Amino acid sequence: MKVDYIEETAIRKAFAFEIDAEAVEKELVSRARDYAKKVKLPGFRAGKIPPDVVRKRFKDALLQDAAEAIVNKHVFEAIEGRGLKPVAAPKVVDLKIDEHQPMTFRAVFEVFPTIEAPDHHGLQVKTKKAAVAEEAIDAEIEGQRERHARFEAVEGRPGRPGDHAVVDVSWKPADGGKGGREENAMLEIGAADNPAEMNTALDGAAVGDTRSLTIAYPADHASAAMAGKTFDYTLSLKALRVKILPDVDDEFAKDLGADSLADLREQVRSRLLAGEERKVTRELNEALVNEYLKRASFDVPEGLIERHMDARVEAAARSLYLQGVDPTKIGMDWKRFRESRRDEAVEAARADLLLDALAHAKAIEATDEEVDAELVRLSERTRKSKEALRAEMEKEGEISALRARIRESKVLDLLKADARLDFE
């Protein structure tokens, strides 16, 4: 056997193999014996098929199986022999195999780059102190009012803007096709989110009225199922209701579990401030990493970029699924979406590699005590015991990911501690 190691770039490597014809023949003979025991052919008893018949009848399949066995054995032996750590499984190219001939092929793969972490001191970034405006507290409490509103029946008059209409809605495409129906839908008359035609139809309508209307949706409508199409609607008004919002006072606050309105405002302030602090920290970390990346130059393995692209597609699909939307039925060009995330995937991969290099340089690791502390925090949030949570995470292989997150957080803290922060 002949093997040549080729360093195509700093991260792209290859092995060129030439396997002796004798070794190929030995593998083919072994495969043919296995086939002879398993396959069935007319005129032959099971397990009694002559090897030369098997070789002739199943030549292509035998060559393919033999090639796979030879590749799996020699490629990984060569990689381990040089102590290399591929980013992903090697890709086999230029493979040639035939009976009584040497087998040749190349195994191409990427390795993680060797990165010398640059000096991290003095990164200059802009940031801000977390704060919550009174208007934000007002908006949060107003949202609580909306969620605790009650609806009272309207009698003796037709609908008007601000009323909530309970309607049965049926629709069908104007040019024919399958339609649909929804019962007891509640629409606010005059709401900006409603099509103007629907608001017009309901304004002045009385309980028991039926209104017909046609809506032509623009080509850029948010729903792919409706964009550029025209639908005929029938609205049957079943009830009118008016929304009654609770007064913002101490009694309202007590209904929400606070001691008083002042206490409720402080609870809301604390919750919003915690969220704002997380946002500021996230933005600061991103800014620090972006500045640090400017000090380093290295190639990024395509395999690592691909992983980040895949992760973004999976996250988007998961988000839709959690909203009750089937990701496969919304007309999304997922290949195009995936490719649109390439640039951010490249930067995320660069960040992973550089922060890992800095962690190695500074001997930063997650300690067992830090892992235990994080498990305690997570157990309180999930209402599971620390032991049960650890067992669950170990089973799913998530403990190593937890260690990686703690390690990265410590690296980010290091960048922050030695940075020059300009507060806006």
C-alpha positions as CSV (number, residue, x, y, z in Angstrom):
1,M,0.0,0.0,0.0
2,K,1.2,3.5,-0.8
3,V,-0.1,6.6,1.1
4,D,0.8,10.2,0.4
5,Y,-0.2,12.9,2.9
6,I,-1.1,16.3,1.2
7,E,-1.5,19.6,3.0
8,E,-3.7,21.5,0.5
9,T,-4.2,24.5,2.8
10,A,-3.8,25.2,6.5
11,I,-7.1,23.5,7.3
12,R,-7.7,21.3,4.2
13,K,-5.8,18.0,4.1
14,A,-5.8,14.9,2.0
15,F,-4.5,11.3,1.8
16,A,-3.8,9.8,-1.6
17,F,-4.0,6.0,-1.5
18,E,-2.9,3.2,-3.8
19,I,-4.0,-0.2,-2.5
20,D,-2.2,-3.3,-3.9
21,A,-4.2,-5.4,-6.3
22,E,-3.6,-8.4,-4.0
23,A,-5.3,-6.6,-1.1
24,V,-8.2,-5.7,-3.3
25,E,-8.5,-9.3,-4.5
26,K,-8.4,-10.6,-0.9
27,E,-11.3,-8.3,0.1
28,L,-13.3,-9.3,-3.0
29,V,-12.9,-13.0,-2.2
30,S,-14.0,-12.4,1.4
31,R,-17.1,-10.4,0.2
32,A,-17.9,-13.1,-2.4
33,R,-17.9,-15.8,0.3
34,D,-20.4,-13.7,2.3
35,Y,-22.6,-13.2,-0.7
36,A,-22.6,-16.9,-1.5
37,K,-24.0,-17.7,2.0
38,K,-26.8,-15.1,1.7
39,V,-28.0,-14.7,-1.9
40,K,-30.4,-17.0,-3.7
41,L,-30.1,-17.8,-7.4
42,P,-32.2,-20.1,-9.6
43,G,-30.6,-23.5,-10.1
44,F,-28.4,-23.3,-7.0
45,R,-29.0,-24.5,-3.5
46,A,-28.7,-21.9,-0.7
47,G,-25.1,-21.5,0.4
48,K,-23.8,-23.6,-2.5
49,I,-23.4,-21.0,-5.2
50,P,-19.8,-21.2,-6.7
51,P,-17.7,-18.1,-5.9
52,D,-17.0,-17.4,-9.6
53,V,-20.8,-17.3,-10.3
54,V,-21.2,-14.8,-7.4
55,R,-18.2,-12.7,-8.7
56,K,-19.7,-12.5,-12.2
57,R,-23.4,-11.9,-11.1
58,F,-22.7,-9.4,-8.4
59,K,-19.5,-7.7,-9.6
60,D,-20.6,-4.1,-9.2
61,A,-22.0,-4.7,-5.7
62,L,-18.9,-6.6,-4.6
63,L,-16.6,-3.9,-5.8
64,Q,-18.6,-1.3,-4.0
65,D,-18.7,-3.2,-0.7
66,A,-15.0,-4.0,-1.0
67,A,-14.1,-0.3,-1.7
68,E,-16.2,0.8,1.3
69,A,-14.4,-1.7,3.6
70,I,-11.0,-0.7,2.3
71,V,-11.7,3.0,2.7
72,N,-13.1,2.6,6.2
73,K,-10.0,0.7,7.3
74,H,-7.2,2.6,5.8
75,V,-8.5,6.2,6.0
76,F,-9.0,6.2,9.7
77,E,-5.8,4.3,10.3
78,A,-3.9,7.1,8.4
79,I,-5.7,9.9,10.3
80,E,-5.1,8.3,13.7
81,G,-1.5,7.6,12.8
82,R,-0.9,11.3,12.3
83,G,-2.9,12.4,15.3
84,L,-5.3,14.4,13.2
85,K,-8.8,15.5,14.3
86,P,-11.1,16.1,11.3
87,V,-13.9,18.5,11.6
88,A,-16.2,16.1,9.8
89,A,-15.9,12.6,8.1
90,P,-13.5,12.6,5.2
91,K,-14.9,12.8,1.7
92,V,-13.7,10.1,-0.7
93,V,-13.0,11.3,-4.3
94,D,-11.4,10.0,-7.4
95,L,-12.0,6.4,-6.4
96,K,-11.1,3.7,-8.9
97,I,-11.5,0.0,-8.3
98,D,-11.6,-3.1,-10.5
99,E,-10.7,-6.7,-10.4
100,H,-7.0,-7.5,-10.6
101,Q,-6.1,-3.8,-10.5
102,P,-4.7,-1.6,-7.7
103,M,-7.4,0.6,-6.0
104,T,-6.7,4.3,-5.9
105,F,-8.6,7.1,-4.2
106,R,-8.2,10.3,-2.2
107,A,-9.6,11.1,1.2
108,V,-10.1,14.9,1.7
109,F,-11.0,16.4,5.0
110,E,-10.7,19.6,7.1
111,V,-9.0,20.0,10.4
112,F,-9.4,22.8,13.0
113,P,-7.0,25.6,12.4
114,T,-4.1,26.2,14.7
115,I,-4.8,29.6,16.3
116,E,-2.5,31.7,18.4
117,A,-4.9,33.8,20.6
118,P,-4.1,37.5,20.1
119,D,-3.8,39.9,23.0
120,H,-7.3,40.5,24.4
121,H,-6.5,43.5,26.5
122,G,-8.0,47.0,25.8
123,L,-10.9,46.1,23.6
124,Q,-12.8,49.3,23.2
125,V,-16.6,49.0,22.8
126,K,-19.7,51.1,23.5
127,T,-22.3,49.9,25.9
128,K,-25.0,51.3,28.2
129,K,-26.4,50.8,31.6
130,A,-29.6,48.8,31.9
131,A,-32.6,51.0,32.7
132,V,-36.3,50.9,32.5
133,A,-38.5,53.9,31.5
134,E,-41.7,54.6,33.3
135,E,-43.5,54.3,29.9
136,A,-42.3,50.7,29.6
137,I,-43.9,49.9,33.0
138,D,-47.1,51.7,32.0
139,A,-47.2,49.6,28.8
140,E,-46.6,46.3,30.7
141,I,-49.4,47.1,33.2
142,E,-51.7,48.1,30.3
143,G,-51.0,44.7,28.8
144,Q,-52.1,43.2,32.1
145,R,-55.3,45.2,31.9
146,E,-56.0,43.8,28.4
147,R,-55.4,40.3,29.6
148,H,-57.8,40.8,32.5
149,A,-60.5,42.6,30.5
150,R,-64.1,41.3,30.6
151,F,-66.6,41.5,27.8
152,E,-70.2,42.6,28.2
153,A,-73.0,42.0,25.7
154,V,-74.2,44.9,23.6
155,E,-78.0,45.1,23.1
156,G,-80.3,47.4,21.3
157,R,-77.9,49.0,18.8
158,P,-75.8,48.0,15.8
159,G,-72.0,47.5,15.9
160,R,-69.6,50.4,15.9
161,P,-65.8,50.8,16.0
162,G,-64.4,49.5,19.2
163,D,-67.1,46.8,19.6
164,H,-66.1,43.1,19.4
165,A,-68.1,41.1,17.0
166,V,-68.6,37.3,17.4
167,V,-69.0,36.0,13.9
168,D,-69.1,32.8,11.9
169,V,-66.8,33.4,8.9
170,S,-66.8,31.4,5.7
171,W,-64.6,32.0,2.7
172,K,-63.6,30.6,-0.7
173,P,-61.3,31.7,-3.5
174,A,-63.1,34.0,-6.0
175,D,-61.8,32.0,-8.9
176,G,-62.9,28.7,-7.5
177,G,-61.4,26.1,-5.2
178,K,-61.6,24.9,-1.7
179,G,-62.6,27.4,0.9
180,G,-63.0,27.2,4.7
181,R,-65.1,28.2,7.7
182,E,-64.4,29.4,11.3
183,E,-67.1,29.6,13.9
184,N,-67.3,32.1,16.8
185,A,-64.4,34.2,15.6
186,M,-64.1,37.5,17.6
187,L,-63.1,40.6,15.6
188,E,-62.7,44.1,16.9
189,I,-64.6,46.4,14.6
190,G,-62.3,49.1,13.2
191,A,-59.1,47.3,14.3
192,A,-56.1,48.3,12.1
193,D,-55.1,44.6,11.7
194,N,-58.4,43.8,10.0
195,P,-58.9,44.3,6.2
196,A,-60.7,47.6,5.6
197,E,-63.5,45.7,3.8
198,M,-64.2,43.6,6.9
199,N,-64.4,46.7,9.1
200,T,-66.8,48.4,6.7
201,A,-69.0,45.3,6.6
202,L,-69.3,45.0,10.4
203,D,-69.7,48.7,11.1
204,G,-73.5,49.2,11.5
205,A,-74.3,45.5,11.4
206,A,-76.9,44.2,13.9
207,V,-76.9,40.8,15.6
208,G,-78.4,38.3,13.1
209,D,-77.2,40.1,10.0
210,T,-75.2,38.4,7.3
211,R,-72.7,40.4,5.2
212,S,-71.0,39.3,2.0
213,L,-67.7,40.9,0.8
214,T,-64.8,40.4,-1.4
215,I,-61.2,41.0,-0.5
216,A,-58.3,41.2,-3.0
217,Y,-55.0,40.7,-1.1
218,P,-51.8,42.4,-2.3
219,A,-49.0,40.3,-3.7
220,D,-46.8,41.1,-0.8
221,H,-49.3,39.9,1.9
222,A,-47.7,38.3,4.8
223,S,-49.5,35.0,4.2
224,A,-48.3,33.1,1.2
225,A,-51.6,31.3,1.0
226,M,-53.4,34.6,0.5
227,A,-50.8,36.8,-1.3
228,G,-52.1,38.1,-4.7
229,K,-55.4,36.2,-4.4
230,T,-59.0,37.3,-4.1
231,F,-61.5,35.7,-1.6
232,D,-65.2,35.9,-1.2
233,Y,-66.3,36.1,2.5
234,T,-69.6,35.6,4.3
235,L,-69.9,37.0,7.8
236,S,-72.8,36.0,10.1
237,L,-73.0,38.3,13.2
238,K,-73.9,36.3,16.2
239,A,-73.2,38.7,19.1
240,L,-71.7,42.1,19.9
241,R,-69.6,42.7,23.0
242,V,-67.9,45.6,24.5
243,K,-64.5,45.3,26.3
244,I,-64.4,46.6,29.9
245,L,-60.9,47.2,31.2
246,P,-60.3,47.1,35.0
247,D,-59.2,50.2,36.8
248,V,-55.5,50.5,37.6
249,D,-55.6,50.7,41.4
250,D,-54.6,48.8,44.5
251,E,-57.4,46.3,44.0
252,F,-56.3,45.5,40.5
253,A,-52.7,45.1,41.8
254,K,-53.9,42.7,44.5
255,D,-55.7,40.6,41.9
256,L,-52.3,40.2,40.3
257,G,-50.6,39.1,43.6
258,A,-49.1,42.4,44.6
259,D,-49.7,44.3,47.9
260,S,-50.5,47.5,46.2
261,L,-50.2,49.4,42.9
262,A,-46.9,50.8,44.0
263,D,-45.7,47.2,44.7
264,L,-47.0,46.0,41.4
265,R,-45.0,48.7,39.6
266,E,-41.8,47.7,41.4
267,Q,-42.4,44.1,40.5
268,V,-42.8,45.0,36.9
269,R,-39.8,47.3,37.0
270,S,-37.6,44.5,38.5
271,R,-38.8,42.0,35.8
272,L,-38.2,44.4,33.0
273,L,-34.8,45.5,34.4
274,A,-33.7,41.9,34.5
275,G,-34.6,41.4,30.9
276,E,-32.9,44.7,29.9
277,E,-29.7,43.6,31.8
278,R,-29.7,40.4,29.8
279,K,-30.1,42.3,26.6
280,V,-27.3,44.7,27.5
281,T,-25.0,41.9,28.4
282,R,-25.8,40.0,25.2
283,E,-25.1,43.1,23.1
284,L,-21.9,43.8,25.0
285,N,-20.6,40.3,24.6
286,E,-21.3,40.4,20.8
287,A,-19.5,43.7,20.6
288,L,-16.5,42.4,22.5
289,V,-16.2,39.3,20.4
290,N,-16.5,41.3,17.2
291,E,-13.7,43.6,18.2
292,Y,-11.6,40.7,19.3
293,L,-12.1,39.0,15.9
294,K,-10.6,42.0,14.2
295,R,-7.3,41.1,15.9
296,A,-7.2,37.6,14.4
297,S,-7.0,36.1,10.9
298,F,-7.5,32.4,10.2
299,D,-9.3,30.1,7.9
300,V,-12.6,28.6,9.0
301,P,-13.4,24.9,8.1
302,E,-16.4,24.7,5.8
303,G,-17.7,21.8,7.9
304,L,-18.0,24.1,10.9
305,I,-19.8,26.7,8.9
306,E,-22.2,24.1,7.6
307,R,-23.0,23.1,11.2
308,H,-23.9,26.7,12.1
309,M,-26.1,27.0,9.0
310,D,-27.9,23.8,9.9
311,A,-28.4,25.0,13.5
312,R,-30.1,28.2,12.2
313,V,-32.4,26.3,10.0
314,E,-33.3,23.9,12.8
315,A,-33.9,26.9,15.2
316,A,-36.2,28.6,12.7
317,A,-38.2,25.4,12.1
318,R,-38.5,24.7,15.8
319,S,-39.7,28.2,16.4
320,L,-42.5,27.8,13.8
321,Y,-43.4,24.4,15.3
322,L,-43.7,25.8,18.8
323,Q,-46.1,28.4,17.3
324,G,-48.3,25.7,15.9
325,V,-47.0,26.1,12.4
326,D,-45.9,23.2,10.2
327,P,-42.5,24.3,8.8
328,T,-43.0,22.0,5.8
329,K,-46.3,23.6,4.8
330,I,-45.6,27.3,4.6
331,G,-44.0,27.5,1.2
332,M,-40.6,28.4,2.7
333,D,-37.5,27.8,0.4
334,W,-35.4,26.3,3.2
335,K,-32.4,25.8,1.0
336,R,-32.4,29.5,0.2
337,F,-33.0,30.4,3.8
338,R,-30.1,28.2,4.9
339,E,-27.8,29.9,2.4
340,S,-28.9,33.3,3.5
341,R,-27.5,32.5,6.9
342,R,-24.0,31.8,5.6
343,D,-22.4,35.1,6.5
344,E,-23.6,35.0,10.1
345,A,-22.6,31.4,10.3
346,V,-19.1,32.2,9.2
347,E,-18.8,34.8,12.0
348,A,-20.2,32.5,14.6
349,A,-17.8,29.8,13.6
350,R,-14.9,32.3,13.8
351,A,-16.0,33.4,17.2
352,D,-16.2,29.8,18.5
353,L,-12.7,29.0,17.3
354,L,-11.1,32.2,18.6
355,L,-12.8,32.0,22.0
356,D,-11.7,28.4,22.3
357,A,-8.1,29.4,21.5
358,L,-8.2,32.1,24.2
359,A,-9.6,29.6,26.7
360,H,-6.8,27.2,25.9
361,A,-4.2,30.0,26.2
362,K,-5.5,31.0,29.6
363,A,-6.3,27.5,30.9
364,I,-10.0,28.4,31.4
365,E,-12.3,25.4,32.1
366,A,-15.6,24.9,33.8
367,T,-15.0,23.4,37.3
368,D,-17.2,20.7,38.8
369,E,-18.4,23.3,41.4
370,E,-19.5,25.6,38.6
371,V,-21.4,22.9,36.9
372,D,-23.1,21.9,40.1
373,A,-24.1,25.5,40.8
374,E,-25.6,25.8,37.3
375,L,-27.5,22.5,37.8
376,V,-28.9,23.9,41.0
377,R,-30.1,27.1,39.2
378,L,-31.6,25.0,36.3
379,S,-33.3,22.6,38.8
380,E,-35.0,25.5,40.5
381,R,-36.3,26.8,37.2
382,T,-37.4,23.4,35.9
383,R,-38.7,22.3,39.3
384,K,-36.7,19.1,39.1
385,S,-34.1,17.8,41.6
386,K,-30.5,18.4,40.8
387,E,-29.8,14.7,40.7
388,A,-32.7,14.0,38.3
389,L,-31.7,16.9,36.1
390,R,-28.1,15.7,36.0
391,A,-29.1,12.2,35.1
392,E,-31.4,13.5,32.4
393,M,-28.7,15.7,30.9
394,E,-26.1,13.0,31.1
395,K,-28.4,10.6,29.2
396,E,-28.9,13.3,26.5
397,G,-25.2,14.1,26.4
398,E,-25.9,17.7,27.5
399,I,-23.5,18.0,30.4
400,S,-20.6,18.6,28.0
401,A,-22.6,21.3,26.4
402,L,-23.3,22.9,29.8
403,R,-19.6,22.8,30.5
404,A,-18.9,24.5,27.2
405,R,-21.4,27.3,28.0
406,I,-19.8,27.9,31.4
407,R,-16.4,28.0,29.8
408,E,-17.4,30.4,27.2
409,S,-19.1,32.7,29.8
410,K,-15.8,32.8,31.7
411,V,-13.9,33.7,28.6
412,L,-16.4,36.5,27.9
413,D,-16.0,37.7,31.4
414,L,-12.2,37.9,30.8
415,L,-12.7,40.0,27.7
416,K,-15.0,42.3,29.6
417,A,-12.8,42.7,32.6
418,D,-9.8,43.9,30.5
419,A,-11.9,46.0,28.0
420,R,-12.3,49.7,27.8
421,L,-16.1,50.3,28.0
422,D,-17.6,53.5,26.7
423,F,-21.0,54.1,28.4
424,E,-23.5,55.9,26.3
